[in-house]
Amino acid sequence: MGKLLSLLSRDESHCCSSPRYDIFLDFENAAPTMTERDVYDDVQRVLLESEKILEEIQCYKGAGKEIREAIADPSRISQERAWRAVKPLVDKLLCCYNHSLKLQRVVPRLLGSLVGGAMSPTQHLEQQQALVKQFAEILEFVLKFDEYKMKTPAIQNDFSYYRRSVSRGGIINSDLPPGEEPHITAEVANRMSLFYAQATPMLKVLSEATSQFVNDNQQDLENTTETLSTMAKVCLRMLENPKLVAQFSREETSLLVLRVMVGLIILYDWVHPSGAFCRSSSVDVKGCVKFLQQQPPTKAEPLLNALRYTTKHLNHPSTPKNIKSLLAA
């Protein structure tokens, strides 16, 4: 079940003190119990594809040179060269988009196991660590994918050229049997265009899937947001405690926990009606941001930027000035 040290332990000398989140969530080795197995296996099939998807987006080179040449010299030869360069890239973009649909399907199922029912949010964390680990891996994938996508403007340029080429027909349609459409239908192409037009497309998918889960299960709204905030506090406490960090067997686990903490804040901000930054929020945004600012810039800046630019309520009037100042670029 994982190396659970203690759950919401209190200072024994102060029986009424605030709870402390001294939990070790085993993000490295947590294994599913029999009751988790069905959901775990379903989610794991999607997660196994995530690494390949990240490689595709991280190594994406683009066809800018061929496209520029085809625009400058619209001869058949240059257009064919551009098409041969763009089509396999669009196939990769289609794979990434299809993966987002798979995430959209499994996230509500995962949340359905992690919130609500007879157990409290803290009991879910204690007894379902394998599913918590999977949720953390989804959050990490989402933040990584969107970070790579934001650094790759060629994606939208390539896809725009692809759509223009398909709409013009010519070379593309001459290779198709009579009556057959291009390998990506117009409807799917429209959806892909909307997906890649987002600054953080995977985060939008995750936020919408979580919001839809809450809308479909209104009785679990409080449990869902409490689970997100509790998990964020646990991540911060793990990172602040050298004894807990020392239990990581891999160096990259610390960065995973850091990303997950930020992802949880962002998701909470999108799902909770009042967001993560207002005074009544149960998320320790100030503590999380201060901890981030103590990290090396290469680790901290992408995550601080995610909080600055992908949250919903940061610039809302209800956000205290000290929080806005803390996150000022």
N, C-alpha and C positions, 0 to 999 in steps of 0.2 A: 504493500500500500504506500510505501514511501517512508522517509525518515521523519515522521512527525514528532517534533520535540515537545511542544506544548501548544495548546490552543487558547488564544485570548487569555493568557495567564495574567493574574493581577498581583500587584505588590502586596505580599501577605501582611505587611505592617500597616497597610492602608486598605481596609476591606472595601471601601467605597470609591477607590481610585478608578480612573479611567482604564479601560482594558488596554493591554499591550499586545501587539500582534507578533508574538514570538513563535512563528510557525516556520518549519522548513518544508516547503513544497518541493518534492523531488522531481524537478524538471528534467532530470537525466535518466532515471531508471524506474519511474513509477510504472507498474504493470497493472493491467485491468483485472478486476475481480469478475466472478461469474455474472453478477448482475450488470456490470458495465460492458460485458463482452460484445453484445449485439451492436450497440451504438458505437463502441470503440472501433470495431472492425469496419463499419460503414464510413466513419470519419477517416480512419487510417488509409483507406484506399484513395481518398482524395489527397491526403497529406503526402503520400508517397510520390504523387505527381508534382508536388509543389517545388521540389528541388530542381527538376528539369525546367519548369516554367521560369524559375528565377534565373537559371543559366541562359535561357533564351532571351530574356529581357536585358540581362546584364551584358551579354555579348552582342547585343543588337548593333549592327554597324550602319545600316541605312543604305539607300541607293541614291543619295543626293547627286553624285557625280553623273550617273547615267541619266537621271531625270533632267538635270540642267542641260546636258548635251541634247536630249530629245526635244527640249523646249527651244533651244537655240537652233537646232537643225532638225525640223520635223520630217525627216526622210523616213522611209520604211525601215531602213537598216538601224537607225538610231532609236526608233520607237520599239523595234523588236528587242534591241539590246536592253533598253530600259524595262520593258515588260519582263524579260527573263530575269532581271535583277530584282524587280519588285515582287513578282508573284510568290516566290518562296518565302520572302519576308512577311507578306500578308498571310501566308499559311501559318507562320509562327504566331502572328497577331491573333489569328482565329483560334489557335490552341489556347492562348492566354485568356481570351474572352470566354471560351467554353469552360475553362477552369473556374472562372468567376461564377458561372452558372452552377457549377458543382458545389462551390462554397455556399452559394445562396441557398442551396437545397439542404446541406448538412448542418449549417449553423443553427437553424431553429430546432433541429432534432437534438443537437448537442446541448443547447440551452434548456430544452425541455427536460433533460436529465439533471442539469446542474442547478436548476432553480425550482422553487415551488415544492409541492408535495408535503409530506409530513416533516421533512428535515428543514432546519434553518440553514441560512447561507454558510455559517461556520461548520455545520455538520457535513454539508456537501463538500467543502474543502477538505475536511478531515477524511471522509470516507470514499471520495471519488477522485483521488489524486491523478489517476491515469487520464480521466476526462478533462481535469483541470490542465494537465500537461498538454493535451491536444488543443485546448482552447488557447493556451499560451503560444503554441506553435503556429496556430492560425493567425494570431495577432502579429507575431514576428514576421510571418510570410507577407502579410498585408503591408506592413511598414516598409519592409525591404523592397517589395515589388514597386510600391509607389515612389520610393526614393530613387530607384533606378529609372522608372518611367519619367520622372521630372527632369532627369539629367539627359534625356534622349528625345530632343525635339524632332528627330528624323522620323519617329513613329507616325506622327500626324501628317507630316509632309508626304511620306510614302503612301499612306492610306488614302490621302486626298488625290494623289496622282493615280492610284489604282482605280478609284471610283470614277475619275474623269475618263480614264482609258476605257473602262467598261461601258460607260454611258455613250462614248463615241462609237463603240463597236469596232469596225475595221479589222485590224490585225487579230484582236482577241476573238471576235465572233466568227472570223473566217475559219478558225480551228475547231469550232463547235459543230456537232451534228445538228441538222435542222430541228428547230423547236426546243433545243436544250438551252437552259440558262447557264450563266457562269457558275463556277463551283461555289460561290457565295451568293445567295439570293439577295435581292434588293432589300428585303425586310431585315435580314441578318446584317447586311452592310450598314443599314441605317442605325441599328442598335449598336454595332461596333463603333460607329462614328461617334455616337453619344457617349459611349463608354470611354473611349480614348480622349474625348474632349475634356473630360474631368481632369483636374490637376492631380487628384488622388483617387483613381477609379476603383481600386480594390477596397479602399476604406469606405467609399460610398456604398459599395455592394454590402460590406459587412455591417455598416450602420443601418442601411435599409432593411437588411435581413433581421437584425436585432430589433429594430423598431416595429417591423411587421410581426415578429414574435410577441412583442409586448402588446401590440394592438389586438392580436388574436387571443391573448391571455391576460386580460386586464387585471385579473386577480393576482398575477405574478409580477406586476410592475415594480412594487416595492422590493420584492425579493430579488428581482433581476438587478436593479440598481444597487441594492445593498451587497449583492454578491460581487459586482464589479468594483465597488468602493473597498470592500473588505480585502479582495484580492490585491488591489493596488497598494493598500496599506501593508499587507503581508510582504509584497515585493520590496517596498521601501525598507521595511524592517530587516529583511534578509540582507539587503545590500549594506545597510548601516552596521550590521553585526559581524565583526571579523570572524567570530567562531562559526557562524552559519556559512559565510563565504568560503571559509577554509574547507567546508565539506564538498564544495564543487570539485569534481574530478577533472573538469575541462575548463580552460581559461575562458572560452567563448560563452560559457553559461552565464557569467556576470553580465555580459552585454545583452544576452537574451532576456534576462530578468529586467534589465534597464529598459529595453524596448517594450517588453510586455507591460511594465508599469505605465509607460507613456501611452501605449495603445489603450489601456484600460481607462485612463483619464479621458482620452478623446472619445471613446465609445460611450462612457458615462455621460459626457457632455452632450452627445447627440441624442441619447435615449431619455435622460431625465428631463422633465418639463422645464426645470429651472437651470439646468446645466451644472457644470462642475466647479464654476468659479465664484458663485454667489456665496454669501456668508453662511447660509444654511446647508451648504454642500457637505456631504460626509466624506469627501475626498480631501486628503491633505495635499492640496496643490502646492502650497508654499513650501512644504517640506520636500516634496518631489523635485520642484524646480531648483531649490537650493542645493540639493544633492547632485542634480544634473550639472549645475554650474561648477561643481568641484571636480568634475571629470575632465579628461583631456578634450580639447576642442573637437578633435576628429570624431570622438564618440558623442559628445554633447550637442554640437551644433545642429546636426540633422534632426535630432529628437526635439530640441528646443524649437526649431523651425516648424516641426510637425505640430507642436502645441500652439505656436503663433498663428499658423496659416491654415490649419485643417480642422480646428475646433469651431463650434457653432456660437458660443456665448462669450468668448473672450472680450469682445468689444461691446457687449451688452451693457446698458446703464447699471445693471445690478452688480457688475463685477467691481470689486473694491479697487481703488486707485493703486494701492500698494501691489496688488497682483498684476495689474496692467504694467506698472513700472518695472516689476521684477522680470516680466517677459518682454520688455521693450527691446527691439533689435539694436 
